[in-house]
Amino acid sequence: HVSSPCSSGSPLKRFGDGEPKESDWEWYDLFPKVERYLKLGDANSFELPWNNDIWNFALCQKTLKNAGHNYNTKVRLCKTGFVTKSGKPVGKCLGFSSNSKVFIETLKRFSTCDCSEHASFEEVVWSETAFYTEFLAKAMIQGAKRALRA
């Protein structure tokens, strides 16, 4: 599994000056190694925030295509139990891609949301959303085990 550094493609960068940042150069240095890493196993997966420009980068698309990533799903953090300190569900979505249909099908249960409201932008500690909830981590392990058996 690869969880790519996401600051390079963050939608928040649109509020900046448009100049490349250190995180952009770090991503372009790191990402060519991802394809070699993904080829180490029979089943593999990749994750980024759903609304991240990196998904549209030619290098990312080429890497995922070469890794056979024909399957993807949205994972809503609120469905994985991610809440603010005051208990409001966090509406951020992650995107997962994989060469394993079984792995992605395991995560699809997190793709829809029935929350009446999500925490506001200011209420969320965004650095904490970089960590998977225990519930999501266990689902990923379950999906990986299923993928290995398939």
PELINNOR-V233439 format. One record per run of one state. SS is the DSSP state (A for helix, B for strand, O for the rest). FROM is the first residue (numbers start at 1). TO is the last residue. If there is no record, write none. Layout:
[[SS,FROM,TO] [SS,FROM,TO]]
This chain:
[[O,1,1] [B,2,3] [O,4,6] [A,7,9] [B,10,10] [A,11,15] [O,16,21] [A,22,38] [O,39,44] [B,45,49] [O,50,51] [B,52,52] [A,53,56] [O,57,57] [A,58,66] [O,67,70] [B,71,76] [A,77,80] [O,81,82] [B,83,83] [O,84,88] [B,89,89] [O,90,92] [B,93,98] [O,99,100] [A,101,110] [O,111,120] [A,121,123] [O,124,125] [A,126,130] [O,131,133] [A,134,149] [O,150,150]]
